[in-house]
Amino acid sequence: MDADLKRLEDKIGKLISLCVILREENVQLRDDLNQAQQSSNTLKSNMLLASEKLEILLETIPGDITALSTETSLGTEPL
């Protein structure tokens, strides 16, 4: 009977240790996830800003040049 209780006590001790380790790992994973989400949001913001700047630049290009670059990128010869 004492041996059974000792084994049960050992198993419970191991279970508690495992729970502590998993809890610490979970905290680290949450921190990593938060950092990844912040990084993703920053990258999305930078891409949006770059896209807006490109749109502004494209609007400043004269029409003939944009038509020429569009035709060239499509593989057709300009008229």
Summary of the structure (lengths in Angstrom):
residues: 79
radius of gyration: 30.7
end to end distance: 97.7
largest distance: 97.7
contacts: 146
relative contact order: 0.05
helix: 89%
strand: 0%
